Amino acid sequence: MLLSQVISHTRGDFVRRLISIALPITLQSIMFSSRSLVDVLMLGQLGEAEIAAVGVAARATFVTTIMLVGVTTGGAMLTAQYWGAANKQGVRESTALTWFMATIFALLSVLLFLIFPSEIMGLTTDSELVMQLGSEYLVISSVTMLAVACVASMAVGLRAVHQPGLSTFFSGIGIASNIFLNWVLIFGKFGMPALGIKGAAIATVISGAIEVGCLYGYLHYKKHLLAFSLSDIAVTLKVDKVIRFLKLSMPTTLNFLAWAGGLFAYHAIMGQSGVQGLAALSVMTPVESISLALLIGMANASAVLIGNQIGAKKYDEAYYQAIGIMFLSVLAAIVVAILLFVCRNLVLDSFSALTPETRALTDKFIVVLSLGLILRCIPMMAIVGVLRAGGDVKFCLYQDIVAQWIIGIPLAAIAAIYWGWQPEAIYVLFLTEEVVKWGGSIYRVRSKKWLRNLIEN
């Protein structure tokens, strides 16, 4: 009965719309991850200290990026349901409010990085060289958080109206300019001084500004629905609308912060094994992000489609499509895991500065990650693609805190500090939280408690 209903509600047009939204988001996720990968690859030609420094600094900025994504998620829920209800003015105003709130949070994070760069780097390493290099990178690249806020807030709006390809196109412009500027500023081309890690940070800032300028300039030139004005922002800055937005965004933002902070904690735990383990994990950070890109794209696409159905009050369709998308995510994860495992030597060959020992350790990490992708697919799809589409944000927050901070992180920390386990064994323990999330996520989806219309008065 369940299977026949799932097949009935996910055949044909649903799959086509899922793919049309998921593929641009997947490509954009890969491009986003490629920014840090480009830095790691190019700086990797200088030495392992540079790899470790940019890896730690990038993880710190990633925590802030995830926070901003959490802030915009509240807007994404509302915008998707407004679009499903055919309320275009609601879509426009929701996008404007999302941009305003994300920018405020971005400004706060920039101040944090400018005031405490050494303290942030010191959380994961006691190497003076790594701390010095990472602090230089962090201070300069922190300004990019404003660009992230602008791009992320517009990206969720474009996804909600089924036009994710626009933000993906301009992300392509951003990453292309980042690669070119990295080459010029890191190695000193065209008469420029060779700035090393500082050059990578400057390139990141300039490329972010180029991406934002092109994206917003195009939308206003075309008089796009989402090209909001100051008057649209003013209309949305009302107590009831801001409170509704914060009620959705704050649990999700705390959830994302807790999760991303947990990733930073894992980095600190791995740092206990020395620079070698830290360098291997720094290589894994962008590799992991790119490997998860397809699942992230599918999850965000399903959140849009399921949100549209809830906004249109088609609750049965939303439920059975949610079950169907979780089945599809398992198949996608298996395909990606096999590809990563088969291509792991090609990945490792890209990092020429790694010592033989660090390369061997990174190879073990990639094998673990290949298996971990299959373990992560159901929790990611359930949390990002289903539960948040209906605004079930508190459950997601509580589950993540328990799985990561009460179970996963303490277990890995004990293994690293007291038991003296090898880095690859510690890396396996990082996946403990996913096992916990499987049961909770599936139970919650089946309960249907997440099927809530968020835009009704």
C-alpha positions as CSV (number, residue, x, y, z in Angstrom):
1,M,0.0,0.0,0.0
2,L,2.7,2.5,1.0
3,L,5.0,1.6,-1.9
4,S,2.1,1.9,-4.5
5,Q,1.2,5.4,-3.0
6,V,4.8,6.5,-3.1
7,I,5.2,5.4,-6.8
8,S,1.9,7.0,-7.7
9,H,2.9,10.4,-6.2
10,T,6.6,10.5,-7.4
11,R,6.3,9.3,-11.0
12,G,6.7,11.5,-14.0
13,D,6.5,15.2,-13.4
14,F,7.7,15.1,-9.8
15,V,11.0,13.4,-10.7
16,R,11.5,15.8,-13.6
17,R,10.9,18.9,-11.4
18,L,13.1,17.3,-8.7
19,I,16.0,16.9,-11.1
20,S,15.6,20.3,-12.7
21,I,15.9,22.0,-9.2
22,A,18.4,19.5,-7.7
23,L,21.1,19.7,-10.5
24,P,21.7,23.4,-10.4
25,I,21.8,23.3,-6.5
26,T,24.2,20.4,-6.7
27,L,26.4,22.3,-9.1
28,Q,26.3,25.4,-6.9
29,S,27.3,23.3,-3.9
30,I,30.2,21.9,-5.8
31,M,31.2,25.4,-6.8
32,F,30.9,26.7,-3.2
33,S,33.0,23.8,-2.0
34,S,35.5,24.4,-4.8
35,R,36.4,27.8,-3.3
36,S,38.1,26.2,-0.3
37,L,39.3,23.3,-2.5
38,V,41.1,25.7,-4.9
39,D,42.8,27.4,-1.9
40,V,43.9,24.0,-0.5
41,L,45.1,22.7,-3.9
42,M,47.1,25.9,-4.7
43,L,48.5,26.4,-1.3
44,G,49.2,22.7,-1.1
45,Q,52.1,23.3,-3.5
46,L,53.7,25.5,-0.7
47,G,53.6,23.0,2.2
48,E,51.6,21.1,4.8
49,A,51.5,24.0,7.2
50,E,49.7,26.1,4.6
51,I,47.2,23.3,4.0
52,A,46.5,22.9,7.7
53,A,46.2,26.7,8.2
54,V,43.7,27.3,5.4
55,G,41.9,24.1,6.4
56,V,41.3,25.3,10.0
57,A,40.5,28.9,8.9
58,A,38.1,27.6,6.2
59,R,36.4,25.5,8.8
60,A,35.9,28.5,11.0
61,T,34.4,30.5,8.1
62,F,32.3,27.4,7.2
63,V,30.7,27.5,10.7
64,T,29.6,31.1,9.9
65,T,28.5,30.2,6.5
66,I,26.3,27.4,7.9
67,M,24.9,29.9,10.4
68,L,23.9,32.2,7.5
69,V,22.4,29.3,5.7
70,G,20.4,28.5,8.8
71,V,19.1,32.1,8.9
72,T,18.1,32.0,5.3
73,T,16.3,28.6,5.8
74,G,13.5,30.4,7.7
75,G,13.0,32.5,4.5
76,A,13.2,29.4,2.3
77,M,10.4,27.7,4.2
78,L,8.1,30.7,3.9
79,T,9.0,31.5,0.3
80,A,8.4,27.9,-0.9
81,Q,5.0,27.9,0.7
82,Y,4.1,31.4,-0.6
83,W,5.0,30.2,-4.1
84,G,2.9,27.0,-3.7
85,A,0.0,29.3,-2.6
86,A,0.6,31.5,-5.7
87,N,1.3,34.6,-3.5
88,K,4.0,36.5,-5.5
89,Q,4.1,39.5,-3.2
90,G,4.7,37.2,-0.3
91,V,7.6,35.6,-2.2
92,R,9.2,39.0,-2.9
93,E,8.8,40.3,0.7
94,S,10.0,37.1,2.2
95,T,13.2,37.3,0.1
96,A,13.7,40.9,1.2
97,L,13.4,40.0,4.9
98,T,15.7,37.0,4.4
99,W,18.4,39.3,2.9
100,F,18.1,41.8,5.7
101,M,18.3,39.3,8.6
102,A,21.2,37.4,6.9
103,T,23.2,40.6,6.5
104,I,22.8,41.5,10.2
105,F,24.2,38.1,11.2
106,A,27.0,38.4,8.6
107,L,28.1,41.7,10.1
108,L,28.3,40.2,13.6
109,S,30.4,37.3,12.4
110,V,32.8,39.6,10.5
111,L,33.4,41.5,13.7
112,L,34.1,38.3,15.6
113,F,36.8,37.2,13.0
114,L,38.4,40.6,13.0
115,I,38.7,40.8,16.8
116,F,39.6,37.2,17.7
117,P,41.5,35.5,14.8
118,S,44.3,34.1,16.8
119,E,41.9,32.8,19.5
120,I,39.8,31.0,16.9
121,M,42.8,29.4,15.3
122,G,44.1,28.4,18.7
123,L,41.1,26.3,19.3
124,T,42.3,23.6,17.0
125,T,46.2,23.8,16.9
126,D,49.1,24.8,19.1
127,S,51.4,25.2,16.1
128,E,52.6,28.8,16.0
129,L,53.2,28.7,12.2
130,V,49.7,27.3,11.5
131,M,48.1,29.9,13.8
132,Q,50.0,32.8,12.2
133,L,49.2,31.8,8.7
134,G,45.6,30.9,9.5
135,S,45.0,34.2,11.3
136,E,46.2,36.2,8.3
137,Y,43.8,34.3,6.1
138,L,40.9,34.6,8.5
139,V,41.1,38.4,9.0
140,I,41.1,39.1,5.3
141,S,38.6,36.5,4.1
142,S,36.1,37.4,6.9
143,V,34.6,40.2,4.8
144,T,33.4,37.5,2.4
145,M,30.6,36.6,4.9
146,L,28.7,39.7,3.6
147,A,28.8,38.2,0.1
148,V,27.7,34.8,1.4
149,A,24.7,36.5,3.1
150,C,23.7,38.2,-0.2
151,V,24.1,35.1,-2.3
152,A,22.5,32.6,0.1
153,S,19.4,34.8,0.7
154,M,18.8,35.2,-3.0
155,A,19.6,31.6,-3.8
156,V,16.8,30.3,-1.5
157,G,14.4,32.7,-3.2
158,L,15.4,31.5,-6.6
159,R,15.0,27.9,-5.6
160,A,11.5,28.5,-4.2
161,V,10.4,29.9,-7.6
162,H,12.1,27.0,-9.4
163,Q,14.9,29.1,-10.9
164,P,18.0,27.8,-9.1
165,G,20.0,27.9,-12.3
166,L,20.4,31.7,-12.1
167,S,22.3,31.7,-8.8
168,T,24.3,28.7,-10.0
169,F,25.4,30.6,-13.2
170,F,26.6,33.5,-11.2
171,S,28.4,31.2,-8.7
172,G,30.2,29.9,-11.7
173,I,31.4,33.5,-12.4
174,G,32.5,33.7,-8.8
175,I,34.5,30.5,-8.8
176,A,36.2,31.2,-12.1
177,S,37.3,34.6,-10.9
178,N,38.5,33.0,-7.6
179,I,40.7,30.5,-9.5
180,F,42.2,33.2,-11.7
181,L,42.8,35.6,-8.8
182,N,44.3,32.8,-6.7
183,W,46.8,32.0,-9.4
184,V,47.8,35.7,-9.8
185,L,48.0,36.6,-6.1
186,I,49.3,33.4,-4.5
187,F,52.2,32.8,-7.0
188,G,52.7,36.5,-8.1
189,K,51.8,36.5,-11.8
190,F,51.5,39.6,-14.1
191,G,54.0,41.5,-12.0
192,M,52.1,41.1,-8.7
193,P,54.0,40.1,-5.5
194,A,53.7,36.4,-4.5
195,L,51.4,36.7,-1.4
196,G,50.9,33.1,-0.6
197,I,48.1,32.4,1.9
198,K,47.3,36.1,2.1
199,G,46.8,36.2,-1.7
200,A,44.3,33.4,-1.4
201,A,42.3,35.3,1.1
202,I,42.3,38.5,-1.0
203,A,41.2,36.5,-4.0
204,T,38.3,35.0,-2.1
205,V,37.0,38.5,-1.1
206,I,37.3,40.0,-4.6
207,S,35.6,37.0,-6.3
208,G,32.8,37.1,-3.7
209,A,32.2,40.8,-4.5
210,I,32.2,40.0,-8.3
211,E,29.6,37.3,-7.8
212,V,27.2,39.5,-5.7
213,G,27.6,42.4,-8.1
214,C,26.8,40.3,-11.2
215,L,23.8,38.5,-9.6
216,Y,22.0,41.5,-8.1
217,G,22.8,43.6,-11.1
218,Y,21.3,41.1,-13.5
219,L,18.1,40.6,-11.4
220,H,17.5,44.4,-11.2
221,Y,18.2,44.8,-14.9
222,K,15.6,42.1,-15.7
223,K,13.2,43.5,-13.1
224,H,12.9,40.0,-11.7
225,L,10.2,39.2,-9.1
226,L,12.9,38.8,-6.4
227,A,14.7,42.1,-7.2
228,F,13.4,43.7,-4.1
229,S,13.7,47.4,-3.2
230,L,14.2,49.3,0.1
231,S,10.4,49.7,0.3
232,D,10.0,45.9,0.3
233,I,12.4,45.6,3.2
234,A,10.6,48.3,5.1
235,V,7.2,46.6,4.6
236,T,8.6,43.3,6.1
237,L,10.2,45.0,9.1
238,K,7.0,44.6,11.2
239,V,7.0,42.9,14.6
240,D,4.7,40.0,13.6
241,K,6.6,39.2,10.4
242,V,10.0,39.4,12.0
243,I,8.9,37.2,15.0
244,R,7.4,34.6,12.6
245,F,10.7,34.6,10.6
246,L,12.8,34.3,13.8
247,K,10.7,31.5,15.2
248,L,11.5,29.5,12.1
249,S,15.1,30.7,11.6
250,M,16.4,30.7,15.1
251,P,16.0,27.0,15.9
252,T,17.4,26.2,12.4
253,T,20.3,28.7,12.9
254,L,21.1,27.2,16.3
255,N,20.8,23.7,14.7
256,F,23.2,24.7,11.9
257,L,25.5,26.4,14.4
258,A,25.6,23.4,16.7
259,W,26.2,21.1,13.8
260,A,28.9,23.3,12.2
261,G,30.4,23.9,15.6
262,G,30.5,20.2,16.1
263,L,32.5,19.9,12.8
264,F,34.9,22.4,14.2
265,A,35.1,20.4,17.4
266,Y,35.9,17.3,15.4
267,H,38.7,19.3,13.7
268,A,40.0,20.2,17.2
269,I,39.8,16.5,18.3
270,M,41.8,15.4,15.2
271,G,44.3,18.1,16.0
272,Q,45.3,16.1,19.1
273,S,46.9,13.6,16.7
274,G,49.3,16.2,15.3
275,V,49.7,18.3,12.1
276,Q,49.6,15.2,10.0
277,G,46.1,14.2,11.1
278,L,45.0,17.9,10.8
279,A,46.5,18.2,7.3
280,A,44.7,15.0,6.2
281,L,41.4,16.3,7.6
282,S,41.9,19.6,5.9
283,V,42.2,17.8,2.6
284,M,39.0,15.9,3.4
285,T,37.0,19.0,4.2
286,P,36.4,20.1,0.5
287,V,36.4,16.5,-0.8
288,E,33.6,15.7,1.7
289,S,31.7,18.8,0.7
290,I,31.9,18.0,-3.0
291,S,31.0,14.3,-2.4
292,L,27.8,15.4,-0.5
293,A,26.8,18.0,-3.2
294,L,24.3,15.7,-5.0
295,L,22.6,14.7,-1.7
296,I,22.5,18.4,-0.7
297,G,21.0,19.3,-4.0
298,M,18.3,16.6,-3.8
299,A,17.5,17.6,-0.2
300,N,17.1,21.3,-1.0
301,A,15.1,20.5,-4.1
302,S,12.7,18.2,-2.2
303,A,12.3,20.9,0.5
304,V,11.1,23.3,-2.2
305,L,8.7,20.8,-3.8
306,I,7.3,19.5,-0.5
307,G,7.0,23.1,0.8
308,N,5.1,24.0,-2.4
309,Q,2.7,21.1,-1.7
310,I,2.2,22.1,1.9
311,G,1.5,25.7,0.9
312,A,-1.1,24.4,-1.6
313,K,-2.5,22.2,1.3
314,K,-1.8,19.0,-0.6
315,Y,-0.7,17.1,2.5
316,D,-1.0,13.5,1.2
317,E,1.1,14.4,-1.9
318,A,3.8,16.0,0.4
319,Y,4.0,12.9,2.7
320,Y,4.3,10.2,0.0
321,Q,6.8,12.4,-2.0
322,A,8.8,12.7,1.2
323,I,9.0,8.9,1.5
324,G,9.9,8.6,-2.2
325,I,12.7,11.1,-2.0
326,M,14.3,9.3,0.9
327,F,14.4,6.0,-1.2
328,L,16.0,7.9,-4.1
329,S,18.6,9.5,-1.8
330,V,19.9,6.0,-0.8
331,L,20.4,5.1,-4.5
332,A,22.2,8.4,-5.1
333,A,24.5,7.9,-2.1
334,I,25.5,4.4,-3.3
335,V,26.5,5.7,-6.7
336,V,28.5,8.7,-5.3
337,A,30.2,6.4,-2.7
338,I,31.3,4.0,-5.5
339,L,32.6,6.8,-7.7
340,L,34.6,8.4,-4.7
341,F,36.1,5.0,-3.8
342,V,37.2,4.3,-7.4
343,C,38.6,7.8,-8.0
344,R,40.4,8.2,-4.7
345,N,43.9,8.0,-6.2
346,L,43.0,10.8,-8.6
347,V,41.9,12.9,-5.7
348,L,45.1,12.2,-3.8
349,D,47.3,13.0,-6.8
350,S,46.0,16.5,-6.8
351,F,47.7,17.3,-3.4
352,S,51.4,17.1,-4.4
353,A,52.8,18.6,-1.1
354,L,51.5,15.7,1.1
355,T,54.1,13.5,2.6
356,P,53.7,9.7,1.9
357,E,52.5,9.2,5.5
358,T,49.8,11.9,5.2
359,R,48.7,10.7,1.8
360,A,48.3,7.1,3.2
361,L,46.2,8.5,6.1
362,T,44.1,10.6,3.7
363,D,43.4,7.5,1.6
364,K,42.0,5.7,4.7
365,F,39.9,8.8,5.4
366,I,38.4,8.6,1.9
367,V,37.5,4.9,2.3
368,V,35.7,5.8,5.5
369,L,33.9,8.7,3.8
370,S,32.7,6.5,1.0
371,L,30.9,4.3,3.5
372,G,29.8,7.4,5.5
373,L,28.0,8.8,2.5
374,I,25.5,5.9,2.6
375,L,25.1,6.3,6.3
376,R,24.4,10.1,6.0
377,C,21.8,10.1,3.1
378,I,18.7,9.3,5.1
379,P,19.3,11.7,8.0
380,M,20.2,14.5,5.6
381,M,17.2,14.0,3.3
382,A,14.8,13.7,6.3
383,I,16.1,16.7,8.1
384,V,16.9,19.1,5.2
385,G,14.5,17.9,2.6
386,V,11.4,16.9,4.6
387,L,11.1,18.0,8.2
388,R,12.2,21.6,7.6
389,A,9.8,22.0,4.7
390,G,7.0,21.9,7.2
391,G,8.8,24.0,9.8
392,D,9.6,21.1,12.1
393,V,12.8,22.9,13.2
394,K,12.8,22.2,16.9
395,F,12.9,18.5,16.5
396,C,15.8,18.8,14.1
397,L,17.6,21.0,16.6
398,Y,17.1,18.6,19.6
399,Q,18.0,15.5,17.6
400,D,21.3,17.1,16.3
401,I,22.3,18.2,19.7
402,V,21.8,14.8,21.2
403,A,23.4,12.8,18.3
404,Q,26.4,15.1,17.9
405,W,27.2,16.9,21.2
406,I,26.0,14.3,23.7
407,I,27.1,11.1,21.8
408,G,29.4,11.7,18.8
409,I,31.8,14.4,20.0
410,P,32.4,13.0,23.6
411,L,33.1,9.5,22.2
412,A,35.6,10.8,19.6
413,A,37.3,13.1,22.2
414,I,37.7,10.2,24.7
415,A,39.1,8.0,21.9
416,A,41.6,10.7,20.9
417,I,42.7,12.0,24.3
418,Y,42.4,9.1,26.7
419,W,42.5,6.0,24.5
420,G,45.1,7.3,22.0
421,W,43.4,5.8,19.0
422,Q,44.8,6.2,15.5
423,P,43.5,9.1,13.4
424,E,41.6,6.8,11.0
425,A,39.7,5.1,13.9
426,I,38.8,8.5,15.3
427,Y,37.5,9.5,11.9
428,V,35.2,6.5,11.9
429,L,33.8,7.6,15.3
430,F,32.8,10.9,13.6
431,L,30.0,8.9,11.9
432,T,28.5,7.7,15.2
433,E,25.9,10.6,15.2
434,E,24.5,9.5,11.8
435,V,23.6,6.1,13.2
436,V,21.6,7.9,16.0
437,K,19.9,10.2,13.5
438,W,18.6,7.3,11.3
439,G,16.1,6.1,13.9
440,G,14.9,9.5,15.0
441,S,14.6,10.9,11.4
442,I,12.6,8.0,10.0
443,Y,10.3,7.9,13.0
444,R,9.6,11.7,12.7
445,V,8.8,11.6,9.0
446,R,6.4,8.6,9.5
447,S,4.6,10.5,12.3
448,K,3.4,13.3,9.9
449,K,3.8,15.8,12.7
450,W,5.9,18.0,10.4
451,L,3.1,18.6,7.9
452,R,2.3,22.2,8.9
453,N,1.2,25.2,6.8
454,L,3.3,28.1,7.9
455,I,1.7,31.0,5.9
456,E,-1.8,30.8,7.1
457,N,-2.8,33.5,9.6
